[in-house]
Amino acid sequence: MASFPSCKAVITLAILLVFLSSSSAQLSPDFYSKSCPNLFATVKSVVHSAVQNEARMGASLLRLFFHDCFVNGCDGSILLDDTSSFTGEKGAVPNRNSARGFDVVDQIKSAVEKACPGVVSCADVLAIAARDSVVILGGPDWNVKLGRRDAKTASRAAANNGIPPPTSNLNALISRFNALGLSTKDLVALSGSHTIGQARCTSFRARIYNESNLDTSLAQTRKGNCPRASGVGDNNLAPLDLQTPTNFDNNYFKNLVSRRGLLHSDQQLFIGGATDSIVRTYSNDPNTFKSDFAAAMLKMGDIRPLTGSNGEVRKNCRRVN
C-alpha cells in the first residue's frame, strides 16, 4: 500500500511554504550583498556627479521615487516610455513637463548593468538614488531596503489619480497618505522634501494671486516671474524654499510657520489644523525632522513592491525586456 503523509505533516509543510513565500517577499538592505557587492558605490558615484553638476537634480531624483511609489507601488513604472500597448505615466498631469532626471537614472542603470548585469531592478535603483540625493544635499541617511522588481506596464490614469496635486487641501492629503499606509506624521515629514527643489509657475500661480494666508513679500517676489495670465511664464521656476533651496534642512517648516509655503498644499500643513503641532516641532528641531523623514521614506518604499517571481528586472529602465 502506498503511504500518505499524516495530516500533521501536511499542515507543517503548508506552514513552511507560507513562511518561505512571505519571507521571500521581504525587502532587505542586504538583498544584493552577494549578487552585486559594489551596488551602493556605483549608484552613489553617478548621483554625486549629477547633483554636483546641477544641485536641483537631487530634488528631481527624490521626486521620481515619490511619484513612482504613489502609483501602484514602488515598481519603477514611472520610468517606462509609452508603447503601443500602454500609455505611460510620464505624460500624466503631475509629471508632464515637470518630472525629470530620467537621463540620470539611465546613466545609473548603465553603470549598474556593467557591474552586475541583469541583477538590480530599476525600482531599486530609484530607491537608492533618492536616498543618495538626500544625503548629498545634507539630509539624513537610512538603510534602503531592496529586492523590488520592475513593473511590466504603467498607468497614466493611476498617475493622474494617485499623486496629490499642489491644490490639495489638508483632508485630501491626509486621506491619500493614509490610503497608502502612511500616517499624518509621515505626510508632514515627507512633505519636508520640499526643502529642496523648485516648482513651476502653474503650480503656485493661484496661491500667490488668490490666497490671503501668504506672506505679502513672498507673494510680490513670486509675481515677478509668474504673471497672472495663464499661459504666460507657465514653466518659470521658483524655489520651494527661498532660503536654502539646495540644502536639505528644516527651513521648509519655518517657512510654513511664517506663511511662506509656496504651494497651497504646503501651507495646508499649517492652517490651524491637525498637523500644526508636527510642523512646529520640525521647525524647532531639525534632528527630529530628519529622523522622522528617514523613517517615513522607509515606509513609503514598502508600498506594494513587486517581489519574488512578480515583475522582472529590466535591462533598460525605459522599456520592458
Protein Blocks (a to p, Z undefined) as FASTA:
>chain_A
ZZdddfklmmmmmmmmmmmmmmmmpccfklmmmmmmmlmmmmmmmmmmmmmmomklmmmm
mmmmmmmmmngpaehlmmpccdfkbccfklgmklgokaghklmmmmmmmmmmmmoghkbc
fklmmmmmmmmmmmmnopacddddehiacdfbdcfklmmmmpccfkbcfklmmmmmmmno
pafklmmmmmmmmmgccddfklmmmmmmmpmbbcfklmmmmmmmocfbghiaklpccdfb
lklmmbccfklmmmmmnopafbfklmmmmgopaklmmmmmmmmmmmlmmmmmmmmmmmmm
mgopaehjegcddfblkbcZZ
